[in-house]
Amino acid sequence: MVSELIDKYLFLLQKISDAGPSGITYERISRAWCNRYGTEDYPKRSFVNHRLAVEEIFGISIGCNRSTNRYYIEEDALDTQRSIEWLVSTFTVNSLLSLGKERLSGRVALEQIPSGQKYLSSVMEAMLDGCVIEIQYRKYRTSADDPSLTETRVVRPYALKEHARRWYVVGYSEEAEGLRVFALDRIMGLEKLERKFSVPEGFNLDELFEASYGIYLPEGETPVTVVFRAGVREAAYLTDLPLHPSQISVEKGPDYEVFAVRVIPNVNFYMDLMARGSRIEVLEPGFVREKLLAEHRAALKLYSKQDNEKN
């Protein structure tokens, strides 16, 4: 099962990562492996194969200091793969919870990701095998009660991306003849085909979404610099959890902080700004500020109408 392999890859990655910059020997890894999986040994050939798979799947390189024969995570890989770190952490936590669910019952709470169960492993398996997938896909404009509105899509799955508690597969749609993003929880059926594909040379998921916000693919739009001001408490939250990877602090006062992000504004971006209410104020550009102002006015009008009807 691909899920079992992923668990082993992540166990290896986590064990080496926990050792820090000084690294860990193969012997110690092997002992931990045997304790975890109840085996008598961890064959060196399996270790080499798993090490290569970690780099291929997660983009994280495991280096070896030949003078000490210790294995370590190359820092450059971790610095540029924060989203992958989250993926590793999520899978590791889920694996540990599965192993100790009785002892940890009622003591650990995770938010459920609707699409994280049924098709995630199937998509990862297709990615590992380089196989095209055929999916039955239901867009938001179609009803769950009307299966006739489900569309068939043939997709070359290049990558997986998580955003806002949902998983998405990013790949080449043969029907659309271009890159598309499909939410896993909108997939009604999936079949791995025998046809093979290769990921285009130079494809990089982080670079693809670098100027975008959320899961929207950039389609020729030009990113803009959005500057906004936040109070002290919200600023602290934004410092710990930036709105976007491009976020920087440009000014700081006793009761506020001004940030800037370089993005292509889209629906997700405006929704997240709206969700922060009066805790932030967009200063520029003008069209983003006006768009938010219009949305806030529409919301105020809606609530005012409801209040008047009650009275």
Number of C-alpha atoms within 10 A of each C-alpha: 8 14 15 11 13 22 17 19 23 21 21 20 23 15 17 24 18 12 15 13 14 13 21 21 17 16 13 13 18 19 14 17 19 14 12 11 11 9 11 11 14 17 9 11 9 10 16 10 11 19 18 16 18 19 15 12 15 18 15 24 20 20 16 16 13 8 6 11 14 19 22 23 22 15 14 10 16 16 10 13 15 13 15 19 14 12 16 19 14 12 16 20 13 14 19 13 15 11 11 11 14 9 9 13 10 8 7 9 8 8 6 10 13 13 18 16 13 15 17 17 16 18 25 20 18 21 23 15 13 20 20 25 22 17 21 17 22 23 14 8 7 14 12 14 7 9 13 10 15 19 14 16 18 20 28 26 27 24 18 21 19 19 12 8 11 16 22 22 21 21 20 19 19 14 10 11 9 10 15 18 19 23 20 24 19 18 20 17 15 19 14 19 14 12 10 13 15 12 15 8 6 7 11 13 13 14 10 11 16 19 22 23 23 19 20 16 18 17 8 7 12 12 16 16 15 20 21 20 21 22 18 16 12 16 22 14 13 17 14 9 11 15 18 18 14 13 19 16 16 12 11 14 9 7 10 16 22 20 22 22 20 20 23 22 20 14 10 13 18 15 12 12 17 16 11 12 11 11 15 19 18 20 15 15 13 11 9 17 17 13 12 19 15 12 15 15 12 12 12 12 12 11 12 12 12 11 10 8 8 7 6
